């Protein structure tokens, strides 16, 4: 996994799309308590996870600077 931050610029397209599935590792926890994973530096919020969890996720909602996903398998 790359550690570079996703740079949000006008016209830059998020590297994920709704409905796509990925295997990710939770790197940290956000202020709201959701786990944070990154795909090509792009932040993905994953509820009900802890740092170090490796999970399969499905992207549910994509915003300009981040996305939300649900766990489909641990």
N, C-alpha and C positions, 0 to 999 in steps of 0.2 A: 504494500500500500504506500502511496506517495504521501509525504508529509507537507508538501507545498499547500499553501492556502489557496482556495478558489478565489480568484479575483473577479469581483462583480463589475462588469463594465457594460455600458449600453450595447445591446446587440449580442452580448456573450450568452451562449446557450448552456443551460445546465447539463451536466454529463449524465443525468438520469432522467427517466420518463416514468410517468404513472403506469403501474402494472408490471414494471420490470422487477425481477428478483435477483438478489445478490447474496453472497456469503460475506459477512463482515465481522470485524472484531470491534467491540465497544472500547473506545479509547479513554473516555471521560464521561462525567455526568454534568448535564446542564443545570442551570438555576432552577428550572421547574422539576428536576428530578429524573428527566428522561436521559437515557444513555445517548452518547454521541459517537457516531461512526463517521468515517470519511471515505468518499469515493472520488478519486482523482482530486483530493483536497476539498471537495464539496461536502458541507456538513449535512448529515442525515440524523434526525432525532428519532430514537427508537424507545418507546415506553416499555416499562417492566423489564429492564435489563440493568446489569451491573458492569462495572469496569472489568475487562478481561473476558466477558462472555463472547463466544463465537456463535453467531446465529445466522439463519437464513431469513432474509427480510423481503417484503414486497413494498415497493414505493406506493404510497397512497395519495400524496399531495406534494406538488413541486412549486416552490416559490422562487423568486429571483436569486436569493442567497442561500437557501437551505431547502430541505425536503423533510417530510414526515413519512415514516414507514412502520409497518407492523411486523412482528415476528411471525414467521410461518413454520419454523422448526428450530429447535435448539440442538 
